[in-house]
Amino acid sequence: MGGEDSNENLIALTAEEHYVIHQLLVKIYPNNHKLIHAANMMGGTRPNNKSYGWIRRKQAKASSVIHKGKTVSKETRKRMSEAHKGKKSHNFGKTHSKETLKKMSEVKKGENNPNYGRTHSKETLKKMSESLKGQNHPNFKPLSQADKDLIMQFPDWKDKNPKTIYNRLKKQNVIIGKSRIKRLQDSYQ
């Protein structure tokens, strides 16, 4: 290691011998992350090979040590995100079989679930509830002007029980949820 590239210092190796030499170098110099990376890159075509597995684990650990404490800028994160979206995603167009989905579900049930046996405090439950109210709720849909006009057609619509207005609209084959009616009433008070 670290020698010059003269003829006396070079030897001819087969691809297999070259890979074995890199494995030996990693064992001799276990803290040299560049050697670990080189051996890992050579074994990249045989991800299921047992002789490659230990190098892959070593590479993961070395990479973790190298990157510990480093932060990635928002720009870089955005570029990384864009680079894996849509057709570029490794899962694009793939679906899991029903059998696989069932296995994935079973793995996370009971004691294997990371939240098994845990409960949220009342304060946390209140925060979660507040964060999903109104426009923050995933199913929130603003009322269209046409919906507003339908609700406002009834005299004293502001003072009526939302259920009463809901039932009258339903008779006209118009479905607008009671919570949406209530929201409109609240916005005019």
C-alpha positions, 0 to 999 in steps of 0.5 A, spaced: 500 500 500 502 506 498 508 504 493 510 506 487 507 504 480 514 501 477 514 494 474 517 491 480 512 493 485 506 491 480 503 484 479 498 481 475 491 478 478 485 475 476 478 479 477 477 474 483 484 475 486 483 482 486 477 482 490 480 477 495 486 482 495 481 487 497 478 483 502 484 482 505 486 489 505 480 491 509 481 485 514 488 488 515 486 495 515 479 495 518 479 503 519 481 505 512 474 507 510 477 508 503 479 501 502 472 498 505 469 503 500 473 500 494 472 492 496 464 494 497 464 497 490 467 491 487 462 486 490 456 490 488 454 485 483 454 480 488 449 482 493 447 475 496 454 473 496 456 471 504 463 473 503 460 480 500 456 481 506 461 482 511 464 488 507 457 491 506 456 491 513 463 494 514 461 499 509 455 501 512 458 502 519 464 506 516 459 511 512 455 512 518 461 514 522 464 519 516 457 522 515 455 523 523 453 530 525 453 532 518 447 536 515 444 536 508 442 543 505 435 544 503 437 545 496 441 538 496 435 535 500 430 537 494 435 535 489 435 528 492 428 528 493 426 530 485 432 525 483 427 519 486 420 521 484 416 519 479 419 514 473 426 515 477 423 511 483 426 504 484 418 502 486 415 506 480 410 501 477 411 496 482 405 493 486 406 488 492 402 482 491 396 480 496 401 475 499 406 480 500 402 485 503 399 480 508 406 478 510 408 486 511 401 487 515 403 481 520 410 483 521 407 490 524 402 486 529 402 486 536 409 486 540 412 487 533 409 494 532 413 500 534 407 503 538 405 496 542 404 498 549 405 505 548 399 510 550 399 518 548 398 523 553 392 527 554 396 533 552 399 530 545 392 527 544 389 534 544 395 537 540 394 531 534 386 533 534 388 540 534 393 539 528 387 536 524 381 541 525 379 545 519 383 546 513 388 542 516 384 535 515 386 531 509 379 531 507 378 538 508 374 541 501 372 548 501 365 549 499 364 552 492 359 558 491 354 553 488 354 549 495 353 556 499 348 558 494 344 551 495 345 552 503 343 559 503 336 558 499 333 556 506 330 562 510 334 563 517 339 558 514 344 561 519 340 559 525 337 552 523 340 546 525 345 543 520 341 536 520 335 540 518 338 543 512 342 537 510 335 533 510 332 538 506 338 538 501 338 531 501 330 531 499 333 535 493 338 529 491 344 534 494 349 531 499 353 536 503 355 534 509 353 537 516 360 539 518 360 543 512 354 546 513 356 548 520 362 551 517 359 555 513 354 558 518 360 559 523 363 563 518 357 568 518 357 569 525 
